[in-house]
């Protein structure tokens, strides 16, 4: 099963791109914080950065209401793709948004 749930902060305002077929996609970065205990028992935190993409109705909502620093809860799936950059093959994994709540 491919299912992702994240709660975190938007780190970059959504960039909206219109594709040649007229559809729009919103791309942004989200950070989540993870708490853990180190070897000595002290509480530590670690940030994780996530590349996010959204389609359809979420594009308009993100465009209007979402900006850097906003807290979000996101449900989606992990997708991977390849692209060419100057002849070099690049690999990207990102979370495709199925549902979101602005907190």
C-alpha positions in Angstrom: 0.0 0.0 0.0 1.3 3.4 -0.9 0.0 5.9 1.7 1.7 8.9 3.2 0.4 11.1 6.1 2.5 14.2 7.1 2.0 17.1 9.4 4.5 20.0 9.1 5.2 23.5 7.8 5.3 24.8 4.3 8.9 25.8 3.5 8.4 27.4 0.1 5.3 29.1 -1.3 3.6 26.8 -3.9 4.9 27.3 -7.5 2.1 26.8 -10.0 2.9 25.6 -13.5 0.4 25.2 -16.3 1.1 22.2 -18.5 0.6 22.3 -22.3 -2.7 20.4 -22.0 -4.1 23.2 -19.7 -3.8 21.3 -16.4 -2.0 23.0 -13.5 0.3 21.5 -11.0 1.4 23.1 -7.7 4.9 22.2 -6.3 6.2 23.1 -2.9 8.4 21.9 -0.1 7.2 20.9 3.3 9.3 20.2 6.5 8.3 17.8 9.3 10.0 17.5 12.6 10.9 14.2 14.3 11.7 13.8 18.0 13.9 11.0 19.2 16.2 10.1 22.1 20.0 10.0 21.5 22.3 7.4 23.1 22.6 9.4 26.3 18.8 9.7 26.7 18.5 13.4 25.7 15.6 14.4 23.5 16.8 15.5 20.0 14.9 16.7 17.0 15.5 16.2 13.3 13.8 17.9 10.4 12.9 16.1 7.2 12.2 17.9 3.9 9.6 16.7 1.5 8.9 17.6 -2.1 5.2 17.9 -2.6 3.0 18.1 -5.7 -0.8 18.8 -6.0 -3.2 18.6 -8.9 -6.8 19.6 -9.6 -8.8 21.6 -6.9 -5.8 21.6 -4.6 -3.8 23.9 -6.9 -6.3 26.7 -6.5 -6.5 26.2 -2.7 -2.7 26.2 -2.3 -2.3 29.2 -4.6 -4.8 31.3 -2.6 -4.3 30.1 1.0 -0.9 28.6 1.3 2.4 30.4 1.8 5.7 29.8 3.6 5.3 29.0 7.3 1.7 27.7 7.1 1.0 24.4 9.0 -0.4 21.6 6.9 -1.7 18.1 7.3 -1.3 16.2 4.1 -2.5 12.8 3.0 -1.1 11.4 -0.3 1.1 8.9 -2.0 4.8 8.6 -2.8 5.6 8.9 -6.5 8.9 8.6 -8.3 9.9 9.8 -11.7 13.0 10.4 -13.9 13.9 13.3 -16.1 16.9 14.4 -18.2 19.0 17.5 -17.2 21.8 18.3 -19.6 22.0 14.7 -20.7 22.1 13.4 -17.1 19.3 11.2 -15.8 17.8 12.5 -12.5 15.6 10.7 -10.1 12.9 12.4 -7.9 10.6 11.1 -5.2 7.8 13.3 -4.1 4.5 13.2 -2.2 1.4 13.6 -4.5 -1.3 15.3 -2.4 -4.7 13.5 -2.3 -6.1 15.6 0.6 -4.9 18.4 2.8 -6.0 20.5 5.8 -4.6 23.9 6.6 -4.0 24.0 10.4 
